[in-house]
Amino acid sequence: MALREVLKYPDPALKVKAAVVDEVDDDVRALIADLIETMYKEAGLGLAATQIGVARRVIVLDVPDKEVGADAEIKSVSEIKAERAVEELANEGEDGQPGHARYLLKLVNPEIISADGEVVFEEGCLSLPGIVADVRRHACIQLKALDENGLPVVIKAAGLIAIALQHEIDHLDGVVFIDRVSRLKRSLLIRKYKRFMASEGED
């Protein structure tokens, strides 16, 4: 495993549409390992290969069970778990005792095959630090993908899981979350982002 640099907007590599992975081999599994290590180092909920400059359709997510909430979302986590696309991780509570479960998703060639409903959710992104915005997404999705062993999986998701999956798949298509807000709002966000990055550079 190796830490990788997370590209920052407006790096042109973030606008590149990632290529389909033909074979899930050791190189792809090494990429997944790098994505996981980098995601945890940056304290992100998810990370797409395009965010580290690799134009391949690979994403990882760490979904905390405590943030899942609604019954439908818990059910979707169970379905994900049953499909071998996820690794269940232990997570200590504040008192050092076992806390909520975490579900680490490792997906190759994820593709949304159906979607339903709408929801607005406040999103941020490791590639655009310092800003958040309300983004309209599908409330429920079903997707197909391959796991790290090249086996097919089908995932049904709602709520935070669905939103995170849509966010990361957008990255594979060269789309960042501010592309999904109005032109005026995007302009305001970009100005705020530039001020944030400038202040970070002064530290």
Beta strands, then each sheet from edge to edge (+ up, - down):
strand 1: 46-48
strand 2: 58-64
strand 3: 86-89
strand 4: 102-123
strand 5: 133-146
strand 6: 152-158
sheet 1: 1+ 2- 4+ 3-
sheet 2: 1+ 2- 4+ 5- 6+
end
